[in-house]
């Protein structure tokens, strides 16, 4: 693509000299020249052609001189570079021009070899600035798209609480704080029927858009499979087989899936490589016993054992991702399971919104100014009987 150069000079012979000296550049499609007789004429041509990249202007001209033109160029909202032309001894005007928007200057009589070098140098700068502007625009566009993606991602997770205001047998609350605009953690809860509540938490490998897409696929697949009335273990086995067959080999997800029977507190659950949840009750905080199966999405014939316990009225379980326990402070210390247990022992009787929200705040206070490296996600369910 030819670079458009506007030559502003009232000397009648300059146009023919320029066209003669740069005829090869014009023929090869490198340069395209436009000519103006004075500053006002130049402004009119700039207004008519938005693709002009470079202005090469004399200082002394009728109607509007080069310095006035430079002052007017400062108000033009586009990428444009100006090179000033003046007599060798006219240093005062050259300094004024350089203090305005002039990128460079050449002196009269014009040395066309020097002019070519100056034009090439200016065009390289223009090219670099255009590339930087394009990259900036692409980055802004990407940031806008990521913001939209983040809103879409969070919108597919239940975020309205109380989630089931008409149900008195249980309470549920969850929070997620992505480390980036979009993340790979997921949680969900849903009624399988009038008497059973499905509960899930997961953590996709990696971060960013690929993890977010894999998270959305996993969440949708798990909910659809769970509604087929499978056991917890069978549900994970089916999801695993689908993800292994369709996902990138570098992507996988850890999952804890449970079914709470609201009639008697029986909790049926299966684990796909995920952190064991905690059971909490008055004066009783302990890790839920689990037989951990393989992470989901790696090996097609993996087995996931269905386990069962019974919650008593007032007991609950806390599900979390490793962003909670592996949160790090400036000293290199981890919040770890001890910090989580200590919070639960202090807070097990609180409403779930305060228990979960307080845990996330506790982790963030522990980390302080240290950057959040992973998503923070926690979900708690309390059986009320």
N, C-alpha and C positions, 0 to 999 in steps of 0.2 A: 504494500500500500504506500502510495506516494505521500511524503510529508509536504504539507502546504505551507509555503513561505510568502509572507506579505512584505514587499519591498516598498518603503515609503521615502521618496526623494523627488525633488523637483527638477533634477538635472535631466534634460531630454535624452541624453545619450546613454544613460545608465541602464535602461531596460534592454537595449540591444546588446550591450556589453555582458549583462548578466545572462541573457539567453544564449549568447555565443559561448561564454566560458563554461556554462553548466549544461550545454546541450546534451552531452552524454548522460548526465544524471537524469535529465528530463526524459530522454529516449528510453532509458532503462527503467523508468517508473519510480525513481527514488525521490525526486523533487518535483513539485508543481508550484510555479511562481504566479503571484498576483501582484499588480503594481498600483500604487496610489501616489498622487502628486503632493499631498500634504496631510496633516494630522486628521482633519475632518473627513477627508476622502478615505483615509485609512479606517476611521471608526465606522463609516458607512459600509465599507467592504467587510469589516469584521462582523458587523451586524447581519450582513447578508449571507456570510459563509461561516458557519459555526465550527468548521473543520480546520480552520487555519491554526497552525501550531506555533509558528514563530514569526515575530515581527522584527524586521531589520529596518531601522529608521534613522534618517539624518536628523540633526538637531535644528539647523537653520532652514526653515521653510516658510512660505507665505501662508496666510489664513490661520493655520494652527501649527506651531513649531513642535519639535520632537519632545521637548521637556513637558509641554502641556499635554501632548499625547500620552506620555508615560503616566502622568497624573491621572488621566482619564482611564488608562488601562487598569489601574488599581481597583476600579469599581466594577470591572467585568468579572462575573462569577463563572470562570472556567479556567482550565489549565492552559496557560499561555506564557511564553517566554519572549523577552524583548532583548535585542542587541542594538546598541546605539552606535552611530557613525558620526565622527566629528574630526575636525582638524587636529593635527598632532599637538599643537600648543594650547588647545582649548581645554585644559585640565579642570578648570572651575566647573564648566558645564558637564564634563564627563563625571566629575565627582557628584554633582547634583543628580545626574541620571542614575549612577550606581546606588545612590542613597534612596532612590525610588524603587522601581521594579525592574530596572535593567539587569539582565543576567550577565552580560559581558559587553565589551566595546571593541571596535576596530577604528583605525585612524585613516584619514585621507592623506595622500592618494591611496585608494584601496589596493592592497596586495591580495589578489584573488586566491593565491595559495593559502594565505593566512585566513581569508574569508571562508574558504572551504573547511579548513580545520576548525574554525570557530563554529560554523554551522553544524558540522558533525558532532562536536562536543556538546553543543546545545541540544541537538536532537537526541543524543544518548541520554542526557538528563531528562528530557521530556518523556522519552520511552520508559525510563525507570520510574518516573513519577506516575505515569499512566498505569503501569503495572502495579505499583503500590496502591493506587486508588482503586483499581479493579479488585485487588486482593482484599482491600478494606471493605469494599462493597459486598464481596462474596462472604467475608467474615460476618458482616452485619446481617446478611441474609441468612447465614447458617445459624447465627445466634437467635434470630427471630424464629427460624424453623425449630430450633431446639426448645425455645420457650413454648411454642405451640405443642411440640411433642411431649414436653413435661406436663402440660395441662391435660393433654389427652391421656397420657399414662396414668396420672393420678386420678383422673375422672373415672377410670374403669375399676378402681378400688373403692370399696365402701368407705365413705368418710362422713356420713351423717349419723350423729349420735344424739340420743339413744337410737340404736339401729332397729330395735323391735319394741317400741314403747308399750305395746299391748301384752307383751309376754312377761310373766312374773317368775318363770322357772329359772331364768338365767340372766346374766348381764355380760356384755362384751364391749371391748374398747380396743382401738389400735391407733398407732401413729407411725409415720414413715418420714424420714428426713434424708433425701438423696444426697450423696457426696458430690455429685455433679448435677447439671440441669436435668438429666435423665439418668435413672439408675437401674439396677438389676434385681432389687429386692421386690418381693411380692407378699401380700397377705390377702386372705379372703375369708368370709364366713357367710353361710347361707343355710336356709332351712331345706333339708332334703324332703321332709314331709312335716306334718303337724307335730311330730314327736321327736325328730332328730335334727341336730344342728351339725353341719359340716364346718370344719375349722382347718385352715391351711396357712402355712408360712413357707417361704422359699427364698433362696439366694442364688441368683444366676452368676456363673463365672464371668469375670470381666466387668467393665463399666461402659457407660456411654450408650450410644444408639443401638449397637448390636445386642447388648445385654437387655436393653429396654424392649426391643422387639421380641427377643427370646422369652423375656418375662411375660409379655402380653400373650404370646402363644401358649406358654405353659399354664398360665392362669385360666385362659379360656378352655383349654383342653381338659384341665383338671376338673373344673366345675361341670363341664358337659359330661365327663366320665362319671363323676360322683353321683350325678342324678340318674345313672343307670342302675342304682341300687346294688353296687358292688361292695365288697368288704374293703377296708382301708388298704390292706396289702394288695388285693387284686387291682384296685384302682391305680396304685403306683406302678404295678407291673405293666398294666396296659399303657399308661402314659410313657413309661420308659421305652417300651417297644416302639411307640410312634415316634418319639423324639430321636431315638437312635437311627431310625430309618430315614428321617427327614432333616435332621439338624446338621450343622457343621460340626465336624469331629472335635473342634476346639471349644465348643459350647456345651455346658452341662448345668445342672441345677441341683441344689440340695433341697429336700422337701420334708416337711413334717405334715402329715394329714391325719385328722382325727374326726370321729363321729361321736357326738355326745347325745346319749339317750336322755331326753328331758323328763322321762317318766320315773327313772330310777337312778340317774347319775352315772350309768355305765359309760365309760369312755373307751372306745375302740380306736386304735391308732397304729400307724406304720411309719417307719422312718427311712428316708432315702439319703443317708449321709449327712443329715442335718444335726445341729446342736440339740442335745436333749433338753426338753422344756423343764421348767420347775413347777412342782406342785406347792401351793401355798395355802395355809390355813392358820387359824390362831395358834401360836406357839409351835408351828410345824411348817418348816420350809425345807424341802428336799428336792433333789433332782429326780425326775421321773425315770423309772427303770426302762431302758430301751434295748432292743436288739436292732442295731443300726444296719440297714441294708446299704448297698452301694449307692453312690451318687447317681442321680437320674439322668439318663441320656448318653451313657457311655457304653454299657454292655447290654446287648439285646436280651439275653436269657437270665437277667438278674432276678432273684427272688426277694420278696419283701414280706416279712412275717407280720401278721396281724396280732397285736397284743391288746390286753384289756385290763383296766382297773375300774374301781367304782369310787366316784367322788361322793363325799357326804355333803349335805347342805352347808353352805358357807365356804367350801373348799373351791379352789380354782387352779388354773394352770396358766403359766406365763410362757409364751412362745417368743423367740427373739432370733435375730441374725447375728453373725459374728462381728458385725460392725459395733455392737454393744460391748462385747467382752474384749475385743481387740482394739478398742479405742485407746490411743496412746497420748501421753502428755509430753511436755517438753523435755522431761528427764528420761524419756524412753521407757516409762512404766506403763503397763497395761491395766485397764479397768478390770479385766478378767472376771472369772466366775465368783471370786471372793467378794468383789465389789458389788456384783449383782445380788448375791445372797444377802449381803449386809443390807442392801437397800430393801429387799423383800422383807427381811425380818423387822425392819423399822416401819414398813408401809403396808403389810399384808391386809390390814383391816380398812385401809382407805378405799374410797370409791375408785373404781377401775380407771376412770379418767385421770384421777390424781396419781394413782399408782403408776400407770404407763407414762403419762406426761412428766411426772416427777423423775422417773427413771431416765428418760431421754435428757432432761435438763441436768440430772446428776452426771451423766456421761459427758455432756458438753462442758459443764463446769470443770470436770476432772481434766479434760483435754486442754482447756484454756485456749491459748492462742495457737496451739498446734493444729495444723490443717487437718480437716476431717478426711480420712483416707477411704472410708467405706460408708455405705448407706447405714443409717440407724433405723431399725424397724423392730417394733415390739407389739404383741397382741396378747391380751389377757381375757380369759373367760372365767366367770365365777358361777358355779351351780348353786341355785338358791332353793331347789326342792319344790 
